[in-house]
C-alpha cells in the first residue's frame, strides 16, 4: 500500500488538492501492473504546513515535496519505485494549478514488509 504525503501545497491551491489526489490515483491505477500497485490501495495526504502563514517562509508555494513510502514486494525494483515517483511528479507538474511551481521533488522509501502492521474493523 503506497503512502503519499504531499507537502508545500499553497493555501490558494487547497481547492485543487482533491482533483490532484484523484489525478494521482488514476495515474497509478491505470498503470498498476507497471508500478506494482493494487487498485484502491493508495493513500494520499496533504499535511498542512505550520509555516504557511509565516512571512519568514519565502519558499512556501515555490516547492512541493512528496514523501512516497512503499512496502517491499516482489517485482518492486528500484526502477519500478523510480518510475512511480516520476509518474507522481509528472502528474503534479501537469495539473493546471501546479504548473508554475518551480520545484517538485519526490523522495521514496521502500519499507520491509515485516515492519507493516494492519488493523481493520
C-alpha positions, -999 to +999 in steps of 0.1 A: +000+000+000+017+032-011+016+062+012+020+095-004+024+127+016+025+160-004+040+189+013+040+226+004+007+230-014-001+267-011-033+276+006-046+292-026-044+258-042-061+238-015-094+236-035-074+218-063-059+193-039-089+169-043-086+169-081-049+164-078-054+134-054-078+119-080-054+125-108-025+108-090-047+078-080-060+075-116-024+076-130-012+049-106-042+027-111-041+029-149-005+017-147-009-007-117+010-035-134+039-013-142+040+003-107+031-029-088+002-012-070-031-027-063-062-008-073-076+013-045-045+007-023-030+042-024-033+066+005-026+103-003-024+131+023-017+168+022-003+177+056-008+214+065+025+232+068+027+252+100+049+278+083+022+285+057+011+318+073+047+329+082+061+359+063+096+344+071+090+314+048+099+326+014+100+291-002+064+282+007+045+277-025+076+276-046+084+239-040+063+208-035+080+179-017+065+144-020+072+116+005+065+083-011+065+052+011+060+017-003+062-018+012+087-041-004+072-067-026+081-090-055+088-070-086+090-037-069+125-030-080+144+003-076+135+010-113+098+005-105+100+028-075+117+055-096+091+052-123+063+055-097+080+086-082+084+101-117+048+095-125+037+113-093+059+143-101+048+144-137+011+142-127+015+172-103+036+191-129+008+186-155-020+197-132-032+232-141-029+246-106+007+234-101+023+241-135+041+272-122+056+256-091+094+259-098+105+227-079+087+194-074+106+166-058+097+131-047+117+111-020+110+074-020+113+048+008+107+011+005+099-005+038+104-042+046+070-060+050+079-072+084+076-036+097+040-034+085+010-039+108-027-035+100-059-033+119-094-035+103-128-034+117 
